[in-house]
Amino acid sequence: MKSLKPNWSLLFVLAVTLATTGCKPADENKAASSGAAGKPTVALVMKSLANEFFSTMEKGAEAHQQAHAADYELLSNGIKDELDVSKQIELVEQMIAQKVDAIVIAPADSKALVPVCKKAQQAGIVVVNIDNKFDESVLAANGVKFPFVGPDNRKGAKAVADFLAGKLKAGDPVMIIEGSPNAYNGLQRRLGFEDAVNAAGLKIVASQSGYWETDKANQLVASLITEHPETKAVLCANDSMALGAVPALRAAGKLDSVLVVGFDNIAAARQLIQEKKILATADQHGGQLAVFGIEFALDTLKNKTTPADRETPVDLVTAENLSAK
């Protein structure tokens, strides 16, 4: 019977292969999936990049990463349509598959994004919620918590509406153009508007959703101003919708007699404030909001502990303080 001689060349190749792949500890495999040179990878998942607020957010995040290139890698992405919740869920799934170290997310839906973010957390990914807060009851039902880094939207909206109320008198009719009804920040802004309107004794003649979008708000305001020609002010839950309200009022011959306010402080709104076509807006510092979330995530990764929620600034913007700059 012939004796079998070992194939030393084959054994050597197998040994090298095992040593360089399959025998790595789990934490080394995780490190390999991080950014270059073991740097953590942070994914920024935003809402519609067609909205100037989120494009400003993205630019702020990219500038921060460039200034801290030795500290982390950044993956930045967003959806085309503000209401495309399923696409944003898909983006989070992709980030889980890519084994990023942290996800900083401005959810398009305060409820629907909770399960996939829970999945990310269970995969060992740090999840930080910015801009639009997750729904507390859905978080509780899923047995999960995510830190929130963002402004008090109700407080910011009340400041804008308080300023508006100072230009009106008790009993004056106003309408509210709400954000998306499935967004926590949209709800909070409506409540903030209502707080100020009720305190001033103004009358809400209509309150409907423009779903954050310029075109939808334009059509809605055009219809509502026909139904309520006596309206003295339109309170919009974001600047994109305020940009839709202005031409609708102009077409109805009402722009000079109806005040408009917004929220977000995008460049186009600031221009209309200076032209006195929009009265005021709120600045939640979009260029820094993602940065706050990224820094929070990096701190969590570094210290292995989750800091407390962080409230970020929101400021009233008017023609007066714009001209003072």
Number of C-alpha atoms within 10 A of each C-alpha: 3 4 5 6 6 8 8 9 8 9 11 10 11 11 10 10 12 11 11 9 10 10 11 12 9 10 9 12 13 16 18 15 17 20 17 13 11 15 17 23 24 27 24 27 26 26 27 21 18 14 18 18 22 21 18 20 20 25 16 18 25 21 13 18 18 13 10 11 13 11 15 20 22 20 14 16 18 22 21 15 16 22 18 14 17 13 17 29 22 13 19 22 16 12 22 22 11 13 19 26 29 26 27 26 28 28 26 31 26 20 18 18 21 22 15 17 26 19 14 23 20 11 14 15 21 24 25 26 24 28 25 23 26 26 17 15 10 17 17 10 9 12 9 15 18 20 20 25 25 25 23 19 27 19 19 25 31 23 23 26 27 18 18 22 22 10 11 17 12 14 13 18 21 24 22 23 26 25 25 21 17 16 19 22 23 23 17 23 28 25 18 23 26 21 18 21 23 14 11 19 15 19 17 18 15 17 16 17 20 28 23 25 23 20 16 17 27 21 15 19 28 20 13 17 21 12 12 15 12 15 22 22 23 27 30 32 33 29 31 28 29 31 24 22 31 26 18 23 22 15 10 15 11 18 19 10 13 21 23 27 31 29 28 24 26 22 13 12 24 22 15 17 22 16 11 15 22 26 24 30 33 26 18 23 21 24 20 19 24 32 22 18 27 27 14 24 24 19 14 17 16 10 9 10 9 15 13 10 14 15 12 17 15 21 19 20 22 22 18 11 9 12 8 7 5
